[in-house]
Amino acid sequence: MTETQPLEIPAEIREEWETITAGAVDVLPAAELAARLVKARREGRPLRVKVGMDPSAPDLHLGHTVQLNKLRQFQDLGHHVVFIVGDFTARIGDPTGKSETRKALTAEEVDRNAVTYLDQIFKILDPAKTEIVRNGDWFNKMSFPDVIRLASQYTVARMLERDDFAKRYAEGRPIHVHEFLYPLVQGYDSIEVRADIELGGTDQKFNLLVGRELMREAGMVPQCILTLPLLVGLDGVNKMSKSLGNYIGINESADEIFGKAMSVPDEMMMDYLVLTLSTRPAEAERLVAASRDGRLHPRELKARIAQELAARYQGEAAAGAARERFDRLFRERETPAELETVELPGEPGGTMLTRLLASTGVDLVKSISEAKRLIEQGGVSVNGEKIGAIDHKLENGEHLIKVGKRHFKQIKLT
């Protein structure tokens, strides 16, 4: 948490403050937020906590849940969540963190994605304490003079203070005018929903501060902001992203969630405990310390995290079964006892393994190019032997194919 001076938190909100700020990077301004919490408690009025998400893809992953988990903590403390489905902003394309202009989506793509978003967020949020709005409801009614007035409230110089814009400008890469509008549009959302607090990732800090400025210009009490870390994905390097393939989707099967979570690098366990499971930092530190000094095996701690994640999104029974199957496959190094055999016609002269892996009914990879990449990385074996050549062919007969560490398929070519 960023602090300019030591802040004395009143006793009446100390526990609430610790819960709200746990895992946060920035709490700005901290004194204002503390005062709002005190006032809200004394008046019996819940704070309006805003978050906006653009439905740029149909599925949510654990990176999205960092903010959703924090919102649920606010709800459990009695506050009200305003979840903005960015159906309008998704059609602009958020430039945050991008080195080039982001492709905008069609209205139809946004609508399809928005439906699945709402199904998924209530795996975490309390529907009774959640207000769902779409920012298209107000932006689609704006006139062009309204847009000009909004644009007049911020300067190009201020926009270029944003790191990604500044870098692109310095390197001579294009910045389109509509990209400058995105922070203003996000900030204007806060005026429409009368936000007391807005949450976002650390990469959203500039946009959240724009919201404060616009609210002040509108004669409103400006929102406080709280930024949260960006969850690093399974590669241990990059922000979790579906496009990078380093993600755990909350709609995936219990087996997928458990198996992927077991591949999280050991050094990331603290973040996954605090950010994806809302474990108190002190308790997370205790668990991680125990895994480092031998009191708790690191594999066991990771398995606990994996099972809790699978249970949270797919249920206790499915999570328990996923752990049992994982242990049988990996700890005991067994091939699954029950494997469905898929019968397919063989190709004259032998069936190309790359095509077979991507075939309908086999579906071990999404594309032939992915199959080639996995073979080159040593991630494919046939009948217990690792395959190293992307032009490998299979003769007719039965073959046990293994992709990665967890995916098996018995194939019969005829």
Secondary structure as GFF3:
##gff-version 3
##sequence-region A 1 414
A	DSSP	three_ten_helix	11	13	.	.	.	ID=ss1
A	DSSP	alpha_helix	14	21	.	.	.	ID=ss2
A	DSSP	beta_strand	26	28	.	.	.	ID=ss3
A	DSSP	alpha_helix	30	43	.	.	.	ID=ss4
A	DSSP	beta_strand	48	53	.	.	.	ID=ss5
A	DSSP	alpha_helix	62	76	.	.	.	ID=ss6
A	DSSP	beta_strand	80	85	.	.	.	ID=ss7
A	DSSP	three_ten_helix	89	91	.	.	.	ID=ss8
A	DSSP	alpha_helix	107	121	.	.	.	ID=ss9
A	DSSP	three_ten_helix	127	129	.	.	.	ID=ss10
A	DSSP	beta_strand	130	134	.	.	.	ID=ss11
A	DSSP	alpha_helix	136	139	.	.	.	ID=ss12
A	DSSP	alpha_helix	144	151	.	.	.	ID=ss13
A	DSSP	alpha_helix	156	159	.	.	.	ID=ss14
A	DSSP	alpha_helix	163	170	.	.	.	ID=ss15
A	DSSP	alpha_helix	177	193	.	.	.	ID=ss16
A	DSSP	beta_strand	197	201	.	.	.	ID=ss17
A	DSSP	three_ten_helix	202	204	.	.	.	ID=ss18
A	DSSP	alpha_helix	205	217	.	.	.	ID=ss19
A	DSSP	beta_strand	224	228	.	.	.	ID=ss20
A	DSSP	alpha_helix	254	261	.	.	.	ID=ss21
A	DSSP	three_ten_helix	266	268	.	.	.	ID=ss22
A	DSSP	alpha_helix	269	271	.	.	.	ID=ss23
A	DSSP	pi_helix	272	276	.	.	.	ID=ss24
A	DSSP	alpha_helix	277	277	.	.	.	ID=ss25
A	DSSP	alpha_helix	281	292	.	.	.	ID=ss26
A	DSSP	alpha_helix	298	314	.	.	.	ID=ss27
A	DSSP	alpha_helix	316	326	.	.	.	ID=ss28
A	DSSP	pi_helix	327	331	.	.	.	ID=ss29
A	DSSP	beta_strand	341	344	.	.	.	ID=ss30
A	DSSP	beta_strand	351	352	.	.	.	ID=ss31
A	DSSP	alpha_helix	353	357	.	.	.	ID=ss32
A	DSSP	alpha_helix	368	376	.	.	.	ID=ss33
A	DSSP	beta_strand	380	382	.	.	.	ID=ss34
A	DSSP	beta_strand	385	386	.	.	.	ID=ss35
A	DSSP	beta_strand	393	394	.	.	.	ID=ss36
A	DSSP	beta_strand	397	403	.	.	.	ID=ss37
A	DSSP	beta_strand	407	413	.	.	.	ID=ss38
###
